[in-house]
Protein backbone atom coordinates (compact mmCIF):
# COMPACT_ATOMS: atom_id res chain seq x y z
CA UNK A 1 0.00 0.00 0.00
CA UNK A 2 1.07 3.55 -0.64
CA UNK A 3 0.09 6.79 1.03
CA UNK A 4 0.71 10.46 0.51
CA UNK A 5 0.34 11.93 3.99
CA UNK A 6 -0.14 15.62 4.60
CA UNK A 7 -0.10 17.36 7.95
CA UNK A 8 -3.13 19.66 7.86
CA UNK A 9 -4.74 22.39 9.91
CA UNK A 10 -8.07 21.64 8.20
CA UNK A 11 -9.56 19.58 5.39
CA UNK A 12 -12.91 19.04 3.73
CA UNK A 13 -14.14 16.44 1.26
CA UNK A 14 -17.22 16.76 -0.96
CA UNK A 15 -18.91 14.47 -3.45
CA UNK A 16 -21.34 16.09 -5.90
CA UNK A 17 -21.63 19.10 -3.60
CA UNK A 18 -22.38 16.99 -0.50
CA UNK A 19 -19.91 17.40 2.36
CA UNK A 20 -18.64 13.99 3.47
CA UNK A 21 -16.46 15.39 6.21
CA UNK A 22 -14.75 18.44 7.56
CA UNK A 23 -11.84 18.03 9.93
CA UNK A 24 -9.51 20.21 11.94
CA UNK A 25 -5.85 19.57 12.65
CA UNK A 26 -4.39 16.16 11.94
CA UNK A 27 -3.27 14.07 9.00
CA UNK A 28 -4.89 13.60 5.62
CA UNK A 29 -3.79 10.34 3.99
CA UNK A 30 -4.37 9.61 0.32
CA UNK A 31 -4.15 5.80 0.19
CA UNK A 32 -3.59 3.50 -2.78
CA UNK A 33 -3.79 -0.29 -2.79
CA UNK A 34 -1.55 -2.46 -4.95
CA UNK A 35 -2.44 -5.86 -6.36
CA UNK A 36 -0.34 -7.87 -3.86
CA UNK A 37 -1.69 -6.00 -0.81
CA UNK A 38 -3.78 -7.58 1.92
CA UNK A 39 -4.83 -7.15 5.56
CA UNK A 40 -1.23 -7.27 6.79
CA UNK A 41 -0.34 -4.21 4.70
CA UNK A 42 -3.48 -2.38 5.87
CA UNK A 43 -2.53 -2.98 9.51
CA UNK A 44 1.06 -1.89 8.86
CA UNK A 45 -0.01 1.31 7.12
CA UNK A 46 -2.44 2.21 9.91
CA UNK A 47 0.31 1.65 12.49
CA UNK A 48 2.72 3.86 10.55
CA UNK A 49 0.11 6.61 10.08
CA UNK A 50 -0.81 6.95 13.75
CA UNK A 51 2.84 6.73 14.92
CA UNK A 52 4.38 8.96 12.22
CA UNK A 53 6.31 11.66 14.08
CA UNK A 54 5.64 14.78 12.03
CA UNK A 55 4.26 17.15 14.67
CA UNK A 56 6.49 19.52 16.60
CA UNK A 57 7.42 18.96 20.23
CA UNK A 58 8.11 21.78 22.73
CA UNK A 59 11.57 22.28 21.17
CA UNK A 60 10.11 22.59 17.67
CA UNK A 61 11.46 19.22 16.46
CA UNK A 62 9.21 16.83 14.54
CA UNK A 63 8.97 14.33 17.39
CA UNK A 64 5.26 13.89 18.05
CA UNK A 65 2.76 11.58 16.40
CA UNK A 66 -0.98 11.85 15.90
CA UNK A 67 -1.36 9.66 19.00
CA UNK A 68 0.88 12.01 21.01
CA UNK A 69 -0.75 15.30 20.10
CA UNK A 70 -4.29 14.33 19.18
CA UNK A 71 -6.11 15.18 15.99
CA UNK A 72 -7.98 13.42 13.23
CA UNK A 73 -6.87 11.09 10.48
CA UNK A 74 -8.63 11.53 7.15
CA UNK A 75 -8.44 8.50 4.82
CA UNK A 76 -9.05 9.09 1.11
CA UNK A 77 -8.77 6.30 -1.48
CA UNK A 78 -6.55 7.19 -4.43
CA UNK A 79 -5.74 4.45 -6.95
CA UNK A 80 -3.68 6.93 -8.98
CA UNK A 81 -0.83 6.47 -6.48
CA UNK A 82 -0.10 3.35 -8.53
CA UNK A 83 0.08 5.29 -11.79
CA UNK A 84 3.26 4.47 -13.72
CA UNK A 85 4.24 7.19 -16.19
CA UNK A 86 7.75 5.92 -16.93
CA UNK A 87 6.67 4.75 -20.38
CA UNK A 88 5.27 8.02 -21.65
CA UNK A 89 2.74 10.71 -20.98
CA UNK A 90 -0.25 8.54 -20.14
CA UNK A 91 0.03 6.70 -16.79
CA UNK A 92 -0.54 2.94 -16.64
CA UNK A 93 -2.58 1.85 -13.61
CA UNK A 94 -2.06 -1.92 -13.88
CA UNK A 95 -0.36 -2.06 -10.47
CA UNK A 96 -3.46 -0.77 -8.68
CA UNK A 97 -5.69 -3.35 -7.03
CA UNK A 98 -9.20 -3.85 -8.47
CA UNK A 99 -12.02 -2.10 -6.63
CA UNK A 100 -13.36 -5.28 -5.01
CA UNK A 101 -9.96 -5.78 -3.35
CA UNK A 102 -9.07 -2.14 -2.70
CA UNK A 103 -12.31 -0.94 -1.09
CA UNK A 104 -12.23 -3.33 1.87
CA UNK A 105 -8.51 -2.69 2.42
CA UNK A 106 -8.97 1.09 2.50
CA UNK A 107 -11.67 0.53 5.12
CA UNK A 108 -9.33 -1.85 6.99
CA UNK A 109 -6.75 0.97 7.29
CA UNK A 110 -9.40 3.28 8.77
CA UNK A 111 -10.67 0.65 11.21
CA UNK A 112 -7.14 -0.28 12.31
CA UNK A 113 -6.32 3.40 12.99
CA UNK A 114 -9.55 3.81 14.98
CA UNK A 115 -8.69 0.72 17.03
CA UNK A 116 -5.47 2.50 18.03
CA UNK A 117 -7.47 5.39 19.47
CA UNK A 118 -7.39 7.90 16.61
CA UNK A 119 -10.56 9.57 15.32
CA UNK A 120 -10.91 8.76 11.61
CA UNK A 121 -12.97 10.35 8.85
CA UNK A 122 -13.35 8.77 5.43
CA UNK A 123 -13.80 9.69 1.83
CA UNK A 124 -16.17 7.71 -0.37
CA UNK A 125 -14.47 4.84 -2.16
CA UNK A 126 -14.77 5.05 -5.95
CA UNK A 127 -16.34 8.50 -5.93
CA UNK A 128 -15.12 11.63 -7.69
CA UNK A 129 -14.15 13.66 -4.62
CA UNK A 130 -13.31 17.33 -4.24
CA UNK A 131 -10.67 17.66 -1.54
CA UNK A 132 -9.75 20.97 0.08
CA UNK A 133 -6.95 21.09 2.60
CA UNK A 134 -4.60 23.46 4.32
CA UNK A 135 -1.19 21.79 4.45
CA UNK A 136 0.58 22.84 7.66
CA UNK A 137 4.27 23.47 7.24
CA UNK A 138 3.97 22.35 4.47
CA UNK A 139 4.66 18.77 5.52
CA UNK A 140 4.07 15.93 3.05
CA UNK A 141 5.41 12.39 3.54
CA UNK A 142 5.33 9.38 1.21
CA UNK A 143 4.76 5.94 2.74
CA UNK A 144 4.95 2.55 1.06
CA UNK A 145 4.48 -0.77 2.85
CA UNK A 146 6.93 -2.33 0.37
CA UNK A 147 9.39 0.34 1.58
CA UNK A 148 10.23 1.41 -1.97
CA UNK A 149 10.41 4.97 -0.63
PyMOL commands that set and color helices and strands:
alter all, ss='L'
color gray80, all
select helices_A, chain A and resi 39-51+66-69+79-82+99-115
alter helices_A, ss='H'
color red, helices_A
select strands_A, chain A and resi 2-15+18-23+26-32+55-56+62-64+72-77+119-122+130-144
alter strands_A, ss='S'
color yellow, strands_A
deselect
rebuild
show_as cartoon
